[in-house]
Amino acid sequence: MSLLTTDALPSDPIAAIEQITASEMELDRLRCELVKQARASRRSWEQIASALGTSRQAAWQYYTTRFRRELDNIGGSAEVLSEDEAMDLAVAESRAVRRRRRS
């Protein structure tokens, strides 16, 4: 099911391209916000990547690179993980990758 049709676009091709470009930028901002929400609710990169239709590695690289500046600006308000918590998180991510490879 497609939410987009050419009927909803202006008849002028340039105006239609401009509208599509603006919509893509809006969708990208929305997608980024939803990825942040998913991570904040402790969803794995494996789950996020599956929803995006990409690999876990590609999703992680793309979004952590995009969010790094924003996260750096948050500074002290970001949750700091202990070494044990960080290890538990890394192990959980590794297990999710192995499960996906097996299926």
N, C-alpha and C positions, 0 to 999 in steps of 0.2 A: 504494500500500500504506500503510495507516494502522497506526501502532503503538498508537494509543489506541482504546479501545472503552468504551462505557458499562457493559459487564459488569464492568470492573475498578474502577468507581467505587462508593462507598457508595450505598445506596439512598436515604438522606436527601439531598434536593437541596442543603441548606445545607452539609452535610459534603462533598458532591461538589464544590461550588463552591470550598470552602476547599482541597480537595486539588488541584483544577485550578489555582488561583491559586498554590499553593506550587510546583507543577510548572512553571508558566510562569516563576516567578522563578528556579528552578533552571536551566531551559533558557536563560534570558537570561544568567545568569552563565557558563554553558558556552559560549554563542555568543560572548560578549565575549572569553573566554579564547582561543577558536579564532581570532578575528579578530586578536588580539594575536600569536598564534603565526604566523599567515599573514603579517602585516606583518614580524615578526622574521625570517622566512625570505624576505623581499624579494618577496612576492607583491604585485601591483599592486592598487590600489583597484578597477580595472576587473574583475579576476578575483574579488576578494572580493564586489563588488556583484553580479556574475553569480551567484555561489553563493547569495547572500542573496535574489536575485530582485528587486533594486532598482537604481536608477541609481548610477553611480559617485559622483556629487555627493552624493546622499542618504546613501550609506554613509559617505563621508568625513566629512560634516558631523556625522552622528549619533555615530560612534565617536570622532572626534578630540575632540569636545566632551566625551564621557564620559570619555575617557582623559586629558584635559588635566591635571586635578588630580593624577592618579596619576603622570603623566609629570613634572609639575612637582616632585613630591615626590622623584623619583629624583635630580634635580639633576645633579651632575657625573658620575654613572655612565652617563648616556645618551650614545649615540654622537653625536659632533658631526661634521657634514658640512662639508667645505670648500665654498667658493663653487662650484667646478667640479663637485664631487659633487652638490651641491644642484641645479645647473643640469641635469646629466645625468639626475637623477631626475625633474625637472620635464618634461624633453623626453620621457623614456620614458613618463610618464603621459599626456602630450598625444598621443603617437603611438598609444597604446592606445585612447584615446577616438576618434581619427580612424578607426582600423581598425574599431572597433565601428560607427561611424556608416555606414561604407561597406558593411558586411555586412548 
